[in-house]
Amino acid sequence: MGRKLWGVSGQPGLWSSNVNSEHNSQYIFDPYTFSHITHGILLYGLLWLIARRQPIRIRAVAAVAFECLWEIVENTNAMIERYRVATISLDYYGDSVTNSLGDIGAFVIGYLGATALPVWVSIVGFVVVDGLLVLWIRDSSGRWHTTHTNGVSPMWGIPRDHVVAGVQ
């Protein structure tokens, strides 16, 4: 796939808060990191529903394998081009290797949190984090990073370029 360790610029970094910057999806963590935490919670719940008779270790390995597979698929040229067309983000070239590893780590945190916390805490945590992502970056785990070609969220109907006071 040809992804760089630290992204297009090669500049290392821990955190990029601006989803419209060249460092988005290039540093270890960015706002989308939080969506991967919610993905971990979601996949824990799904595996509990469909495979609860399987040992928790087997479900955990399957979940992490799925997240790793998602990171690979998400960073194929076809998916990157689809994202660039759908969001008009022409400067997006895929996640850096370190960002993908950070996303997988965030997924594991969400998954492990869901195994250890009461169900209601996981549900409330998911709703709060997902709601904050909608307000902050106009994205939601419920959409799994998809938008219509007009740049409007199909789930929420919020234009991606809409800015809430103080949030850019």
Backbone as JSON Lines, residues from 0, in Angstrom:
{"i":0,"aa":"M","n":[0.82,-1.2,0.0],"ca":[0.0,0.0,0.0],"c":[0.86,1.26,0.0]}
{"i":1,"aa":"G","n":[2.11,1.14,0.36],"ca":[3.01,2.26,0.22],"c":[2.81,3.41,1.2]}
{"i":2,"aa":"R","n":[2.23,3.17,2.36],"ca":[2.0,4.25,3.32],"c":[3.31,4.59,4.03]}
{"i":3,"aa":"K","n":[3.48,5.86,4.31],"ca":[4.67,6.32,5.02],"c":[4.47,6.2,6.52]}
{"i":4,"aa":"L","n":[5.58,6.07,7.24],"ca":[5.51,5.94,8.69],"c":[4.8,7.13,9.32]}
{"i":5,"aa":"W","n":[5.17,8.35,8.91],"ca":[4.59,9.56,9.48],"c":[3.82,10.37,8.45]}
{"i":6,"aa":"G","n":[3.39,9.79,7.4],"ca":[2.53,10.48,6.45],"c":[3.29,11.19,5.36]}
{"i":7,"aa":"V","n":[2.54,11.99,4.6],"ca":[3.04,12.63,3.39],"c":[4.24,13.53,3.67]}
{"i":8,"aa":"S","n":[4.16,14.32,4.74],"ca":[5.24,15.27,5.02],"c":[6.42,14.6,5.71]}
{"i":9,"aa":"G","n":[6.2,13.43,6.31],"ca":[7.27,12.74,7.03],"c":[7.56,13.33,8.39]}
{"i":10,"aa":"Q","n":[6.78,14.33,8.8],"ca":[6.99,15.01,10.08],"c":[6.31,14.23,11.2]}
{"i":11,"aa":"P","n":[7.07,13.76,12.21],"ca":[6.46,13.01,13.31],"c":[5.63,13.92,14.21]}
{"i":12,"aa":"G","n":[4.63,13.34,14.84],"ca":[3.81,14.08,15.78],"c":[2.87,13.16,16.52]}
{"i":13,"aa":"L","n":[2.42,13.61,17.68],"ca":[1.51,12.82,18.49],"c":[0.05,13.12,18.18]}
{"i":14,"aa":"W","n":[-0.31,14.41,18.0],"ca":[-1.72,14.8,17.93],"c":[-1.93,15.88,16.88]}
{"i":15,"aa":"S","n":[-2.97,15.7,16.08],"ca":[-3.42,16.72,15.15],"c":[-4.9,16.94,15.42]}
{"i":16,"aa":"S","n":[-5.28,18.13,15.84],"ca":[-6.68,18.4,16.19],"c":[-7.51,18.88,15.01]}
{"i":17,"aa":"N","n":[-6.87,19.34,13.95],"ca":[-7.58,19.93,12.83],"c":[-7.76,18.89,11.72]}
{"i":18,"aa":"V","n":[-9.02,18.47,11.5],"ca":[-9.28,17.45,10.48],"c":[-9.05,17.97,9.07]}
{"i":19,"aa":"N","n":[-8.89,19.28,8.92],"ca":[-8.65,19.85,7.6],"c":[-7.18,20.15,7.34]}
{"i":20,"aa":"S","n":[-6.31,19.76,8.27],"ca":[-4.89,20.04,8.08],"c":[-4.21,18.88,7.37]}
{"i":21,"aa":"E","n":[-3.0,19.14,6.89],"ca":[-2.22,18.1,6.22],"c":[-1.79,17.0,7.18]}
{"i":22,"aa":"H","n":[-1.91,17.28,8.49],"ca":[-1.48,16.3,9.49],"c":[-2.6,15.37,9.93]}
{"i":23,"aa":"N","n":[-3.82,15.64,9.49],"ca":[-4.93,14.76,9.86],"c":[-4.68,13.36,9.29]}
{"i":24,"aa":"S","n":[-4.86,12.37,10.13],"ca":[-4.63,10.96,9.79],"c":[-3.16,10.66,9.51]}
{"i":25,"aa":"Q","n":[-2.27,11.55,9.91],"ca":[-0.84,11.34,9.71],"c":[-0.1,11.16,11.03]}
{"i":26,"aa":"Y","n":[-0.52,11.9,12.05],"ca":[0.08,11.73,13.38],"c":[-0.55,10.52,14.06]}
{"i":27,"aa":"I","n":[-0.01,10.15,15.22],"ca":[-0.51,8.97,15.91],"c":[-1.99,9.13,16.25]}
{"i":28,"aa":"F","n":[-2.37,10.29,16.76],"ca":[-3.76,10.52,17.16],"c":[-4.33,11.74,16.48]}
{"i":29,"aa":"D","n":[-5.64,11.67,16.2],"ca":[-6.39,12.79,15.64],"c":[-7.83,12.63,16.1]}
{"i":30,"aa":"P","n":[-8.73,13.53,15.74],"ca":[-10.11,13.39,16.2],"c":[-10.76,12.05,15.83]}
{"i":31,"aa":"Y","n":[-10.36,11.46,14.72],"ca":[-10.93,10.18,14.32],"c":[-10.51,9.05,15.26]}
{"i":32,"aa":"T","n":[-9.47,9.26,16.06],"ca":[-9.07,8.28,17.05],"c":[-10.24,7.93,17.96]}
{"i":33,"aa":"F","n":[-11.01,8.96,18.32],"ca":[-12.15,8.73,19.22],"c":[-13.22,7.86,18.56]}
{"i":34,"aa":"S","n":[-13.35,7.96,17.24],"ca":[-14.33,7.11,16.56],"c":[-13.91,5.65,16.64]}
{"i":35,"aa":"H","n":[-12.62,5.39,16.67],"ca":[-12.15,4.02,16.78],"c":[-12.41,3.44,18.17]}
{"i":36,"aa":"I","n":[-12.42,4.3,19.19],"ca":[-12.82,3.85,20.52],"c":[-14.27,3.37,20.47]}
{"i":37,"aa":"T","n":[-15.12,4.15,19.82],"ca":[-16.53,3.75,19.72],"c":[-16.7,2.51,18.84]}
{"i":38,"aa":"H","n":[-15.85,2.35,17.85],"ca":[-15.9,1.12,17.03],"c":[-15.62,-0.1,17.92]}
{"i":39,"aa":"G","n":[-14.68,0.05,18.85],"ca":[-14.37,-1.04,19.78],"c":[-15.57,-1.41,20.64]}
{"i":40,"aa":"I","n":[-16.28,-0.38,21.11],"ca":[-17.48,-0.62,21.91],"c":[-18.54,-1.32,21.06]}
{"i":41,"aa":"L","n":[-18.75,-0.82,19.85],"ca":[-19.75,-1.41,18.95],"c":[-19.43,-2.87,18.63]}
{"i":42,"aa":"L","n":[-18.18,-3.14,18.3],"ca":[-17.84,-4.51,17.91],"c":[-17.9,-5.46,19.1]}
{"i":43,"aa":"Y","n":[-17.56,-4.97,20.29],"ca":[-17.74,-5.8,21.48],"c":[-19.21,-6.2,21.63]}
{"i":44,"aa":"G","n":[-20.1,-5.22,21.51],"ca":[-21.53,-5.5,21.63],"c":[-22.02,-6.45,20.56]}
{"i":45,"aa":"L","n":[-21.58,-6.25,19.33],"ca":[-22.0,-7.12,18.23],"c":[-21.52,-8.56,18.46]}
{"i":46,"aa":"L","n":[-20.25,-8.71,18.84],"ca":[-19.73,-10.06,19.08],"c":[-20.38,-10.7,20.29]}
{"i":47,"aa":"W","n":[-20.74,-9.91,21.28],"ca":[-21.46,-10.46,22.42],"c":[-22.83,-11.0,21.97]}
{"i":48,"aa":"L","n":[-23.46,-10.28,21.06],"ca":[-24.77,-10.71,20.57],"c":[-24.7,-11.98,19.72]}
{"i":49,"aa":"I","n":[-23.72,-12.05,18.82],"ca":[-23.7,-13.16,17.86],"c":[-22.76,-14.3,18.22]}
{"i":50,"aa":"A","n":[-21.83,-14.07,19.17],"ca":[-20.84,-15.11,19.48],"c":[-20.56,-15.2,20.98]}
{"i":51,"aa":"R","n":[-21.56,-14.93,21.79],"ca":[-21.31,-14.89,23.25],"c":[-20.87,-16.22,23.83]}
{"i":52,"aa":"R","n":[-21.13,-17.31,23.12],"ca":[-20.71,-18.62,23.62],"c":[-19.22,-18.87,23.4]}
{"i":53,"aa":"Q","n":[-18.62,-18.05,22.56],"ca":[-17.18,-18.17,22.32],"c":[-16.42,-17.55,23.5]}
{"i":54,"aa":"P","n":[-15.26,-18.1,23.82],"ca":[-14.47,-17.5,24.9],"c":[-14.14,-16.04,24.59]}
{"i":55,"aa":"I","n":[-14.05,-15.24,25.61],"ca":[-13.81,-13.8,25.44],"c":[-12.51,-13.54,24.7]}
{"i":56,"aa":"R","n":[-11.5,-14.4,24.9],"ca":[-10.22,-14.23,24.18],"c":[-10.39,-14.42,22.68]}
{"i":57,"aa":"I","n":[-11.19,-15.39,22.29],"ca":[-11.44,-15.64,20.86],"c":[-12.16,-14.43,20.26]}
{"i":58,"aa":"R","n":[-13.15,-13.91,20.97],"ca":[-13.88,-12.74,20.47],"c":[-12.95,-11.53,20.38]}
{"i":59,"aa":"A","n":[-12.06,-11.37,21.36],"ca":[-11.13,-10.24,21.34],"c":[-10.17,-10.33,20.15]}
{"i":60,"aa":"V","n":[-9.64,-11.52,19.91],"ca":[-8.73,-11.71,18.77],"c":[-9.48,-11.44,17.46]}
{"i":61,"aa":"A","n":[-10.7,-11.94,17.36],"ca":[-11.49,-11.7,16.15],"c":[-11.76,-10.2,15.96]}
{"i":62,"aa":"A","n":[-12.04,-9.52,17.05],"ca":[-12.32,-8.08,16.97],"c":[-11.09,-7.3,16.51]}
{"i":63,"aa":"V","n":[-9.95,-7.59,17.1],"ca":[-8.72,-6.88,16.71],"c":[-8.34,-7.23,15.27]}
{"i":64,"aa":"A","n":[-8.53,-8.48,14.88],"ca":[-8.26,-8.87,13.49],"c":[-9.17,-8.09,12.53]}
{"i":65,"aa":"F","n":[-10.43,-7.94,12.9],"ca":[-11.36,-7.18,12.07],"c":[-10.92,-5.72,11.97]}
{"i":66,"aa":"E","n":[-10.51,-5.12,13.08],"ca":[-10.07,-3.73,13.05],"c":[-8.81,-3.58,12.2]}
{"i":67,"aa":"C","n":[-7.89,-4.52,12.31],"ca":[-6.68,-4.48,11.47],"c":[-7.05,-4.59,9.99]}
{"i":68,"aa":"L","n":[-7.97,-5.5,9.68],"ca":[-8.44,-5.64,8.31],"c":[-9.1,-4.35,7.83]}
{"i":69,"aa":"W","n":[-9.9,-3.73,8.7],"ca":[-10.55,-2.46,8.34],"c":[-9.49,-1.4,8.02]}
{"i":70,"aa":"E","n":[-8.44,-1.32,8.82],"ca":[-7.38,-0.33,8.57],"c":[-6.71,-0.59,7.22]}
{"i":71,"aa":"I","n":[-6.53,-1.84,6.86],"ca":[-5.93,-2.16,5.57],"c":[-6.87,-1.76,4.44]}
{"i":72,"aa":"V","n":[-8.14,-2.16,4.54],"ca":[-9.12,-1.84,3.5],"c":[-9.31,-0.33,3.38]}
{"i":73,"aa":"E","n":[-9.38,0.34,4.53],"ca":[-9.59,1.79,4.55],"c":[-8.46,2.54,3.84]}
{"i":74,"aa":"N","n":[-7.3,1.92,3.79],"ca":[-6.14,2.59,3.2],"c":[-5.74,2.03,1.83]}
{"i":75,"aa":"T","n":[-6.65,1.31,1.2],"ca":[-6.41,0.91,-0.18],"c":[-6.65,2.12,-1.09]}
{"i":76,"aa":"N","n":[-6.05,2.09,-2.24],"ca":[-6.21,3.21,-3.17],"c":[-7.68,3.43,-3.54]}
{"i":77,"aa":"A","n":[-8.44,2.35,-3.7],"ca":[-9.86,2.48,-4.06],"c":[-10.64,3.22,-2.99]}
{"i":78,"aa":"M","n":[-10.41,2.87,-1.71],"ca":[-11.13,3.54,-0.63],"c":[-10.68,4.99,-0.47]}
{"i":79,"aa":"I","n":[-9.39,5.23,-0.63],"ca":[-8.89,6.6,-0.52],"c":[-9.51,7.47,-1.61]}
{"i":80,"aa":"E","n":[-9.55,6.97,-2.82],"ca":[-10.16,7.73,-3.92],"c":[-11.64,7.96,-3.68]}
{"i":81,"aa":"R","n":[-12.34,6.96,-3.15],"ca":[-13.75,7.11,-2.84],"c":[-13.96,8.2,-1.78]}
{"i":82,"aa":"Y","n":[-13.11,8.2,-0.77],"ca":[-13.19,9.21,0.28],"c":[-12.91,10.61,-0.3]}
{"i":83,"aa":"R","n":[-11.89,10.69,-1.14],"ca":[-11.53,11.99,-1.71],"c":[-12.66,12.55,-2.56]}
{"i":84,"aa":"V","n":[-13.34,11.71,-3.32],"ca":[-14.45,12.15,-4.16],"c":[-15.66,12.52,-3.29]}
{"i":85,"aa":"A","n":[-15.97,11.68,-2.32],"ca":[-17.16,11.88,-1.49],"c":[-17.05,13.11,-0.61]}
{"i":86,"aa":"T","n":[-15.85,13.43,-0.15],"ca":[-15.7,14.54,0.8],"c":[-15.01,15.75,0.2]}
{"i":87,"aa":"I","n":[-14.61,15.66,-1.03],"ca":[-13.86,16.72,-1.71],"c":[-12.59,17.05,-0.94]}
{"i":88,"aa":"S","n":[-12.0,16.04,-0.28],"ca":[-10.76,16.2,0.45],"c":[-9.63,15.71,-0.45]}
{"i":89,"aa":"L","n":[-9.24,16.55,-1.39],"ca":[-8.27,16.14,-2.41],"c":[-6.86,15.98,-1.87]}
{"i":90,"aa":"D","n":[-6.6,16.51,-0.67],"ca":[-5.27,16.4,-0.09],"c":[-5.12,15.17,0.8]}
{"i":91,"aa":"Y","n":[-6.11,14.29,0.81],"ca":[-6.04,13.09,1.64],"c":[-5.39,11.96,0.85]}
{"i":92,"aa":"Y","n":[-4.36,11.36,1.43],"ca":[-3.63,10.29,0.77],"c":[-3.61,9.0,1.59]}
{"i":93,"aa":"G","n":[-4.49,8.91,2.57],"ca":[-4.55,7.72,3.43],"c":[-3.87,7.97,4.75]}
{"i":94,"aa":"D","n":[-4.08,7.04,5.66],"ca":[-3.48,7.14,7.0],"c":[-2.0,6.78,6.93]}
{"i":95,"aa":"S","n":[-1.23,7.41,7.82],"ca":[0.15,6.97,7.97],"c":[0.15,5.66,8.75]}
{"i":96,"aa":"V","n":[1.26,4.97,8.74],"ca":[1.38,3.72,9.49],"c":[1.16,3.98,10.97]}
{"i":97,"aa":"T","n":[1.76,5.04,11.5],"ca":[1.6,5.33,12.93],"c":[0.16,5.7,13.27]}
{"i":98,"aa":"N","n":[-0.54,6.38,12.37],"ca":[-1.94,6.7,12.62],"c":[-2.78,5.43,12.63]}
{"i":99,"aa":"S","n":[-2.53,4.52,11.72],"ca":[-3.26,3.25,11.73],"c":[-3.02,2.49,13.02]}
{"i":100,"aa":"L","n":[-1.78,2.48,13.49],"ca":[-1.48,1.81,14.77],"c":[-2.19,2.51,15.93]}
{"i":101,"aa":"G","n":[-2.24,3.84,15.9],"ca":[-2.98,4.58,16.93],"c":[-4.46,4.27,16.89]}
{"i":102,"aa":"D","n":[-5.02,4.13,15.68],"ca":[-6.43,3.78,15.54],"c":[-6.71,2.39,16.1]}
{"i":103,"aa":"I","n":[-5.83,1.46,15.83],"ca":[-6.0,0.1,16.35],"c":[-5.9,0.11,17.87]}
{"i":104,"aa":"G","n":[-4.95,0.87,18.41],"ca":[-4.84,1.0,19.87],"c":[-6.09,1.6,20.49]}
{"i":105,"aa":"A","n":[-6.67,2.6,19.83],"ca":[-7.9,3.22,20.33],"c":[-9.05,2.22,20.29]}
{"i":106,"aa":"F","n":[-9.12,1.42,19.23],"ca":[-10.13,0.37,19.13],"c":[-10.01,-0.6,20.31]}
{"i":107,"aa":"V","n":[-8.78,-1.01,20.61],"ca":[-8.55,-1.95,21.71],"c":[-9.0,-1.33,23.03]}
{"i":108,"aa":"I","n":[-8.73,-0.05,23.23],"ca":[-9.18,0.63,24.45],"c":[-10.71,0.59,24.55]}
{"i":109,"aa":"G","n":[-11.4,0.89,23.46],"ca":[-12.86,0.83,23.46],"c":[-13.37,-0.57,23.72]}
{"i":110,"aa":"Y","n":[-12.76,-1.55,23.08],"ca":[-13.18,-2.94,23.25],"c":[-12.96,-3.4,24.69]}
{"i":111,"aa":"L","n":[-11.76,-3.15,25.22],"ca":[-11.47,-3.56,26.59],"c":[-12.34,-2.81,27.6]}
{"i":112,"aa":"G","n":[-12.59,-1.54,27.32],"ca":[-13.48,-0.78,28.2],"c":[-14.87,-1.4,28.25]}
{"i":113,"aa":"A","n":[-15.36,-1.81,27.1],"ca":[-16.69,-2.43,27.04],"c":[-16.71,-3.78,27.77]}
{"i":114,"aa":"T","n":[-15.58,-4.47,27.81],"ca":[-15.55,-5.75,28.54],"c":[-15.55,-5.52,30.04]}
{"i":115,"aa":"A","n":[-14.99,-4.41,30.49],"ca":[-14.81,-4.18,31.92],"c":[-15.89,-3.32,32.56]}
{"i":116,"aa":"L","n":[-16.53,-2.48,31.79],"ca":[-17.5,-1.53,32.35],"c":[-18.93,-2.07,32.26]}
{"i":117,"aa":"P","n":[-19.8,-1.57,33.12],"ca":[-21.21,-1.95,32.98],"c":[-21.75,-1.53,31.61]}
{"i":118,"aa":"V","n":[-22.72,-2.28,31.11],"ca":[-23.27,-2.03,29.79],"c":[-23.76,-0.59,29.66]}
{"i":119,"aa":"W","n":[-24.43,-0.08,30.68],"ca":[-24.97,1.28,30.58],"c":[-23.87,2.31,30.43]}
{"i":120,"aa":"V","n":[-22.71,2.08,31.05],"ca":[-21.59,3.02,30.92],"c":[-21.07,3.0,29.48]}
{"i":121,"aa":"S","n":[-20.98,1.82,28.9],"ca":[-20.53,1.72,27.5],"c":[-21.5,2.43,26.57]}
{"i":122,"aa":"I","n":[-22.78,2.24,26.8],"ca":[-23.79,2.86,25.93],"c":[-23.75,4.38,26.07]}
{"i":123,"aa":"V","n":[-23.72,4.86,27.3],"ca":[-23.67,6.31,27.52],"c":[-22.36,6.88,26.95]}
{"i":124,"aa":"G","n":[-21.26,6.18,27.19],"ca":[-19.97,6.63,26.66],"c":[-19.98,6.72,25.15]}
{"i":125,"aa":"F","n":[-20.55,5.7,24.51],"ca":[-20.65,5.69,23.05],"c":[-21.46,6.9,22.57]}
{"i":126,"aa":"V","n":[-22.64,7.11,23.15],"ca":[-23.52,8.2,22.72],"c":[-22.85,9.56,22.93]}
{"i":127,"aa":"V","n":[-22.2,9.74,24.06],"ca":[-21.54,11.02,24.34],"c":[-20.39,11.26,23.37]}
{"i":128,"aa":"V","n":[-19.51,10.27,23.2],"ca":[-18.36,10.44,22.3],"c":[-18.84,10.66,20.87]}
{"i":129,"aa":"D","n":[-19.8,9.86,20.44],"ca":[-20.3,10.0,19.08],"c":[-20.95,11.36,18.87]}
{"i":130,"aa":"G","n":[-21.72,11.82,19.84],"ca":[-22.35,13.14,19.75],"c":[-21.31,14.25,19.68]}
{"i":131,"aa":"L","n":[-20.27,14.13,20.47],"ca":[-19.2,15.14,20.44],"c":[-18.48,15.13,19.09]}
{"i":132,"aa":"L","n":[-18.3,13.95,18.5],"ca":[-17.67,13.88,17.18],"c":[-18.54,14.56,16.12]}
{"i":133,"aa":"V","n":[-19.84,14.4,16.23],"ca":[-20.74,15.08,15.28],"c":[-20.59,16.59,15.41]}
{"i":134,"aa":"L","n":[-20.55,17.09,16.63],"ca":[-20.41,18.53,16.83],"c":[-19.02,19.04,16.44]}
{"i":135,"aa":"W","n":[-17.99,18.26,16.73],"ca":[-16.62,18.71,16.53],"c":[-16.17,18.58,15.08]}
{"i":136,"aa":"I","n":[-16.33,17.4,14.5],"ca":[-15.77,17.16,13.17],"c":[-16.81,16.76,12.13]}
{"i":137,"aa":"R","n":[-18.08,16.83,12.51],"ca":[-19.16,16.47,11.59],"c":[-19.06,15.04,11.1]}
{"i":138,"aa":"D","n":[-18.63,14.14,11.98],"ca":[-18.53,12.75,11.63],"c":[-19.06,11.91,12.78]}
{"i":139,"aa":"S","n":[-19.44,10.7,12.47],"ca":[-20.09,9.84,13.45],"c":[-19.7,8.4,13.22]}
{"i":140,"aa":"S","n":[-19.53,7.64,14.3],"ca":[-19.23,6.22,14.16],"c":[-20.37,5.48,13.49]}
{"i":141,"aa":"G","n":[-21.57,6.0,13.62],"ca":[-22.72,5.38,12.99],"c":[-22.63,5.41,11.48]}
{"i":142,"aa":"R","n":[-21.8,6.29,10.94],"ca":[-21.63,6.39,9.49],"c":[-20.4,5.66,9.01]}
{"i":143,"aa":"W","n":[-19.49,5.29,9.87],"ca":[-18.23,4.63,9.52],"c":[-17.53,5.36,8.38]}
{"i":144,"aa":"H","n":[-17.42,6.68,8.54],"ca":[-16.65,7.54,7.63],"c":[-17.2,7.57,6.21]}
{"i":145,"aa":"T","n":[-18.51,7.67,6.04],"ca":[-19.07,7.78,4.7],"c":[-19.9,9.05,4.61]}
{"i":146,"aa":"T","n":[-19.85,9.67,3.46],"ca":[-20.68,10.84,3.21],"c":[-21.22,10.77,1.79]}
{"i":147,"aa":"H","n":[-22.27,11.52,1.52],"ca":[-22.76,11.64,0.16],"c":[-21.83,12.56,-0.62]}
{"i":148,"aa":"T","n":[-21.95,12.56,-1.92],"ca":[-21.05,13.35,-2.74],"c":[-21.23,14.84,-2.53]}
{"i":149,"aa":"N","n":[-22.32,15.27,-1.93],"ca":[-22.49,16.71,-1.68],"c":[-21.86,17.13,-0.36]}
{"i":150,"aa":"G","n":[-21.15,16.21,0.32],"ca":[-20.46,16.55,1.55],"c":[-21.36,16.64,2.76]}
{"i":151,"aa":"V","n":[-22.6,16.16,2.65],"ca":[-23.54,16.21,3.77],"c":[-23.67,14.81,4.35]}
{"i":152,"aa":"S","n":[-23.66,14.73,5.66],"ca":[-23.8,13.46,6.34],"c":[-25.15,12.84,6.04]}
{"i":153,"aa":"P","n":[-25.18,11.59,5.55],"ca":[-26.47,10.96,5.28],"c":[-27.25,10.69,6.55]}
{"i":154,"aa":"M","n":[-26.55,10.51,7.67],"ca":[-27.24,10.19,8.91],"c":[-27.77,11.44,9.6]}
{"i":155,"aa":"W","n":[-26.99,12.5,9.6],"ca":[-27.34,13.69,10.38],"c":[-27.77,14.86,9.52]}
{"i":156,"aa":"G","n":[-27.43,14.88,8.25],"ca":[-27.81,16.0,7.4],"c":[-27.04,17.27,7.69]}
{"i":157,"aa":"I","n":[-25.87,17.15,8.29],"ca":[-25.07,18.31,8.66],"c":[-23.95,18.48,7.64]}
{"i":158,"aa":"P","n":[-23.85,19.65,7.01],"ca":[-22.74,19.86,6.08],"c":[-21.41,19.73,6.8]}
{"i":159,"aa":"R","n":[-20.44,19.04,6.17],"ca":[-19.14,18.84,6.81],"c":[-18.39,20.13,7.02]}
{"i":160,"aa":"D","n":[-18.68,21.19,6.24],"ca":[-17.95,22.43,6.42],"c":[-18.65,23.38,7.39]}
{"i":161,"aa":"H","n":[-19.76,22.95,7.99],"ca":[-20.45,23.78,8.97],"c":[-19.59,23.89,10.21]}
{"i":162,"aa":"V","n":[-19.46,25.06,10.77],"ca":[-18.61,25.28,11.93],"c":[-19.46,25.71,13.12]}
{"i":163,"aa":"V","n":[-19.28,25.03,14.24],"ca":[-19.91,25.43,15.49],"c":[-18.99,26.46,16.13]}
{"i":164,"aa":"A","n":[-19.56,27.45,16.79],"ca":[-18.76,28.53,17.4],"c":[-17.58,27.95,18.17]}
{"i":165,"aa":"G","n":[-16.4,28.36,17.79],"ca":[-15.18,27.96,18.47],"c":[-14.65,26.6,18.06]}
{"i":166,"aa":"V","n":[-15.35,25.85,17.25],"ca":[-14.91,24.52,16.83],"c":[-14.64,24.56,15.33]}
{"i":167,"aa":"Q","n":[-13.41,24.29,14.94],"ca":[-13.06,24.29,13.53],"c":[-12.38,23.02,13.12]}
